[in-house]
Amino acid sequence: MSNIDFIAIGDTVTDAFITLQDARVHCDLDDENCRISMRWGDKIPYQDLAITPGVGNSANAAVSAARLGLSTALITDIGNDQFGKEIIDVFKKESLDSTHVRVHNDIPTNYHFVLSYEAERTILIKHQEYPYVFPTNLEPPKTLYFSSVGEGTETYHEAIADYGEAHPDILFAFQPGTFQMKLGTERLARIYARANMVFANKEEYQRILCSKSTEVEALLNEMRALGPDIPILTDGRDGAYALTEDGIEHVPMFPDPAPPKERTGAGDAFSSTTAALVTQGYSLKDAMERGTVNSAYVVQKIGAQEGLLSKEKIEEYLANAPAEYQAEKL
């Protein structure tokens, strides 16, 4: 694993996308608390099914970085089953270094079900309880990107924190997953304190911080208090915000080239593109702008990876952006 630019750490899964056609969405008056429902005890037709192996927050980030021209590796665990073999094939196709992909004979590969309806998705998740072991003597990359892993990984998080603290020159990007949000900021204090960048959407910020604030600036400052150099918050159609020493950098959402097909992976595309391009020497503003482009095109495809762009395509689309697409300091 010599000369690796970008190492992603986290669980890898196979996603089964089920496009629903007979469902209902019910929301509270403020549209903040929505539920999807289907008929109980019935046979319900669905519109389409697509199987996408080799995905998950960290795998998506690794593929994104590789397509942007970085030498990329992945530290993850999979099963020695058909799904695991398909995942290895994806990694080979994307030119990912699989040296530290651990294959388990007695634990199956993670398999999630994505219920897609009206361009939004509800994901049924299950993270297998792998015996996570952080590799020893790992040659430091330029960037370490850490995201979603399953329960029972407190010791694993400590090992990653140890590695990050021992290599202060690494760009450490953290995109908390579901379990990591549940684990809480006290248990992950060292991870947040070591992180150079933390990525999450507005609702996730509120969950992580146990905050009822709806003010972006307040949430960013609360996150900064945990230690990360640059907290970055995405807020749907309002774009992305980053708190820096010079104030808040705001990048609007890149205009959708067409109505989105499915929103899985939009956040991963933005976060990983931003981290990858900062790794390559781009300014934070320029990296975030290109992150919004990649995010806009990911949602044009089913799944989190098919729509990920090359650097050349990102530059082409950004060059043709409408005049109103302008970053700003707040």
C-alpha positions in Angstrom: 0.0 0.0 0.0 2.8 2.4 -0.7 2.1 5.8 -2.1 -1.6 5.7 -1.3 -3.3 9.1 -1.3 -6.7 8.3 0.2 -7.7 5.5 2.5 -11.4 5.0 3.4 -12.4 3.1 6.5 -15.9 1.6 7.1 -18.4 -1.1 6.4 -19.2 -2.2 2.8 -22.6 -3.5 1.8 -24.6 -4.8 -1.1 -27.8 -2.6 -1.6 -31.0 -4.0 -3.0 -32.9 -1.0 -4.4 -36.7 -1.7 -4.5 -38.6 1.0 -6.3 -42.1 1.1 -4.7 -45.2 2.0 -6.6 -48.0 1.3 -4.1 -47.1 3.3 -0.9 -48.1 6.4 0.9 -46.2 9.1 2.7 -47.7 10.8 5.8 -46.1 13.9 7.3 -46.8 16.2 10.2 -47.8 19.8 9.5 -44.2 20.9 9.5 -43.0 18.1 7.2 -40.3 17.2 9.7 -41.8 13.9 10.8 -42.8 11.7 7.8 -43.7 8.0 7.6 -44.0 5.7 4.7 -46.8 3.1 4.8 -48.0 0.1 2.8 -50.9 -2.2 3.2 -50.5 -4.7 6.1 -50.7 -8.4 5.3 -51.0 -8.0 1.6 -49.1 -8.7 -1.6 -47.7 -5.3 -2.8 -46.3 -4.9 -6.3 -43.1 -3.0 -6.8 -41.9 -1.2 -9.8 -38.2 -2.2 -10.2 -35.3 -3.9 -8.5 -31.6 -3.1 -8.8 -28.7 -4.8 -6.9 -25.6 -2.7 -6.3 -22.6 -4.4 -4.6 -19.6 -2.7 -3.0 -21.4 0.4 -1.6 -21.7 2.0 1.8 -20.4 5.4 3.0 -16.8 4.6 2.9 -16.8 2.4 -0.2 -18.7 5.2 -2.0 -16.0 7.6 -0.9 -13.2 5.4 -2.1 -14.8 5.0 -5.5 -15.3 8.7 -5.7 -11.7 9.5 -4.8 -10.4 6.9 -7.3 -12.5 8.4 -10.1 -11.0 11.8 -9.2 -7.5 10.5 -9.8 -6.3 9.6 -6.3 -4.6 6.3 -5.5 -7.2 4.8 -3.1 -7.5 1.9 -0.7 -10.3 0.6 1.5 -10.1 -0.9 5.0 -13.3 -2.9 5.4 -14.7 -6.4 6.3 -16.9 -8.6 4.1 -18.0 -12.2 4.1 -16.6 -15.1 2.0 -19.8 -15.5 0.1 -21.2 -14.6 -3.3 -21.9 -11.0 -2.3 -18.4 -10.6 -1.0 -16.9 -11.9 -4.2 -19.0 -9.4 -6.2 -17.7 -6.6 -3.9 -14.1 -7.6 -4.6 -14.9 -7.5 -8.3 -16.2 -4.0 -7.9 -13.1 -2.9 -6.1 -10.9 -4.4 -8.9 -12.9 -2.6 -11.5 -12.5 0.7 -9.7 -8.8 0.2 -9.1 -9.1 0.2 -5.3 -6.3 -1.3 -3.3 -7.8 -4.2 -1.4 -4.8 -5.2 0.7 -6.7 -4.5 3.9 -10.1 -5.9 2.9 -10.7 -8.7 5.5 -12.7 -11.7 4.3 -14.6 -13.8 6.9 -15.6 -17.4 6.4 -18.3 -17.5 9.1 -19.8 -14.0 8.9 -22.0 -13.0 5.9 -21.5 -9.8 3.9 -23.7 -6.8 4.9 -26.8 -6.6 2.8 -29.3 -3.7 3.0 -32.7 -3.0 1.4 -33.4 0.4 0.0 -37.0 1.3 -0.4 -37.1 4.0 -3.0 -40.3 6.1 -3.4 -40.7 9.5 -5.1 -36.9 10.1 -5.3 -36.4 9.6 -1.5 -35.3 6.4 0.1 -35.8 4.5 3.4 -33.0 2.0 4.1 -33.3 -1.2 6.1 -29.9 -1.8 7.5 -28.0 -4.5 9.4 -24.3 -4.3 10.1 -22.7 -7.7 10.8 -20.6 -8.0 14.0 -17.2 -8.4 12.4 -14.1 -8.7 14.7 -12.8 -5.3 13.6 -9.0 -5.0 13.7 -7.2 -1.9 12.6 -4.1 -2.9 10.5 -0.7 -2.4 12.1 2.2 -0.8 10.3 -0.2 1.0 7.9 1.8 3.5 5.8 0.3 6.9 6.3 -1.8 8.2 3.4 -2.4 11.8 2.6 -6.0 11.5 3.7 -7.9 9.1 6.0 -11.6 9.1 5.5 -13.6 7.4 8.3 -17.3 6.6 8.2 -20.0 4.1 9.1 -19.3 0.9 11.0 -21.5 -1.3 13.1 -22.0 -1.7 16.8 -19.5 -3.2 19.2 -16.7 -1.1 17.6 -15.6 1.1 20.5 -12.2 -0.4 20.6 -11.8 -0.1 16.9 -12.6 3.6 17.1 -9.9 4.0 19.8 -7.4 2.3 17.5 -8.3 4.7 14.6 -7.9 7.6 17.0 -4.5 6.3 18.1 -3.4 6.2 14.5 -4.8 9.6 13.7 -3.0 11.1 16.7 0.2 9.4 15.8 0.1 10.9 12.3 -0.9 14.5 12.7 0.0 15.4 9.1 -2.7 13.2 7.7 -5.9 15.0 6.6 -8.5 13.2 8.8 -12.1 13.4 7.4 -15.0 12.0 9.5 -18.5 11.4 8.2 -20.4 9.8 11.1 -22.7 6.9 10.4 -25.9 5.8 12.2 -24.1 3.9 15.0 -21.5 6.6 15.5 -24.2 9.2 16.0 -25.9 6.8 18.5 -22.6 6.2 20.3 -22.3 9.9 21.2 -19.7 12.6 21.1 -18.3 11.7 24.6 -17.4 8.2 23.5 -16.0 9.5 20.2 -14.3 12.6 21.7 -10.9 11.7 20.4 -12.2 11.2 16.8 -14.0 14.5 16.7 -11.0 16.3 18.3 -8.6 14.8 15.7 -10.8 15.4 12.7 -9.8 18.1 10.3 -13.2 17.9 8.6 -16.5 16.6 9.8 -19.3 16.1 7.3 -23.0 15.6 8.2 -26.4 17.1 7.1 -28.4 19.5 9.3 -30.6 16.9 10.9 -27.6 14.7 11.6 -25.9 17.7 13.3 -28.9 18.1 15.5 -28.8 14.3 16.4 -25.0 14.3 17.0 -25.1 17.4 19.2 -28.4 16.6 20.9 -29.4 20.1 19.8 -32.8 21.6 18.9 -31.2 24.5 17.2 -32.2 25.1 13.6 -29.6 27.8 13.0 -26.7 26.7 10.8 -24.2 29.0 12.4 -25.0 27.8 15.9 -24.8 24.1 14.9 -21.4 24.7 13.2 -20.1 26.4 16.3 -21.3 23.6 18.5 -19.5 21.1 16.3 -16.3 23.2 16.3 -16.4 23.1 20.1 -15.8 19.3 19.9 -12.5 20.0 18.2 -12.7 19.5 14.4 -10.9 22.2 12.4 -13.6 22.6 9.7 -17.1 21.5 10.5 -19.1 21.1 7.2 -22.9 21.0 7.2 -25.2 20.2 4.2 -28.8 21.4 4.2 -30.6 20.0 1.2 -31.6 22.6 -1.3 -29.9 25.3 0.7 -26.5 23.9 -0.1 -23.5 23.4 2.1 -21.8 25.4 4.8 -18.3 25.2 6.2 -17.0 27.0 9.3 -13.5 28.2 8.8 -11.2 30.7 10.6 -12.4 33.3 8.1 -16.1 32.8 8.7 -18.7 30.6 7.1 -18.2 29.5 3.5 -21.5 28.8 1.7 -21.9 26.9 -1.5 -25.4 26.6 -3.0 -26.8 23.4 -4.3 -25.8 22.7 -7.9 -28.9 22.9 -10.1 -30.3 19.4 -10.9 -29.7 18.7 -14.6 -33.0 16.7 -14.5 -35.4 15.6 -11.8 -33.5 13.3 -9.4 -34.1 9.5 -9.8 -32.9 8.5 -6.3 -31.0 10.4 -3.6 -28.9 7.6 -2.1 -25.2 8.7 -2.0 -25.7 12.4 -2.6 -24.1 13.2 0.8 -21.3 10.7 0.2 -20.5 12.2 -3.2 -20.3 15.8 -1.8 -18.2 14.8 1.3 -15.8 12.5 -0.5 -15.3 14.9 -3.4 -14.6 17.8 -1.1 -12.0 15.7 1.0 -10.4 14.2 -2.1 -9.9 17.6 -3.9 -8.6 19.3 -0.8 -6.1 16.3 -0.7 -5.1 17.3 -4.3 -4.5 20.9 -3.2 -7.8 22.6 -4.1 -9.1 25.4 -1.9 -12.0 24.5 0.4 -14.4 26.6 -1.6 -13.3 25.1 -4.9 -13.5 21.6 -3.5 -17.0 22.1 -2.1 -18.3 23.6 -5.4 -17.1 20.5 -7.2 -18.6 18.3 -4.4 -22.0 19.8 -5.2 -21.6 19.0 -8.9 -20.8 15.4 -8.1 -23.7 15.2 -5.7 -26.1 16.6 -8.3 -25.1 13.9 -10.9 -25.1 11.0 -8.5 -28.9 11.4 -7.9 -29.5 11.1 -11.6 -28.7 7.4 -11.3 -30.0 4.5 -9.1 -27.4 3.8 -6.5 -24.6 5.7 -4.9 -21.8 5.1 -7.4 -23.0 4.9 -11.0 -23.3 8.6 -11.3 -20.0 9.5 -9.7 -18.0 11.7 -12.1 -14.4 12.1 -13.3 -12.6 15.3 -12.6 -12.9 16.3 -16.2 -16.7 15.9 -16.3 -17.0 17.9 -13.0 -15.0 20.7 -14.6 -17.1 20.6 -17.7 -20.4 20.9 -15.8 -19.1 23.6 -13.5 -17.9 25.7 -16.4 -21.4 25.7 -17.7 -23.1 26.5 -14.4 -25.7 29.2 -14.4 -24.6 32.7 -13.3 -26.6 32.5 -10.1 -24.5 29.5 -8.9 -22.1 31.5 -6.7 -20.3 30.6 -3.4 -20.3 33.3 -0.8 -18.8 34.2 2.6 -21.3 34.7 5.4 
